[in-house]
Amino acid sequence: MLLNEWLVEQDLNFSEAARLFKCSRPSVHYYANGKMRPGPKLCQRIFKITDGKVTANDHQQAYEARHECKEQGERARA
């Protein structure tokens, strides 16, 4: 499950999630939208807090999807 989906399911905003995950609000925003991936320790913390619903592979999937769309947009403009 993607982090953004989990946040919606739990009815959490980025600030609430940041307190829960012990990181910054912008970081949660970036992770939820695939702009960045959390480091190993935070990734493990998110995995535990989400009861295993959000995995490292989910973060990677979100990251790849975002960057694939960005690359396609750049090719379309060229």
Secondary structure as UniProt FT lines:
FT   HELIX           3..10
FT   HELIX           14..21
FT   HELIX           25..32
FT   TURN            33..34
FT   HELIX           40..49
FT   TURN            50..52
FT   HELIX           56..77
//
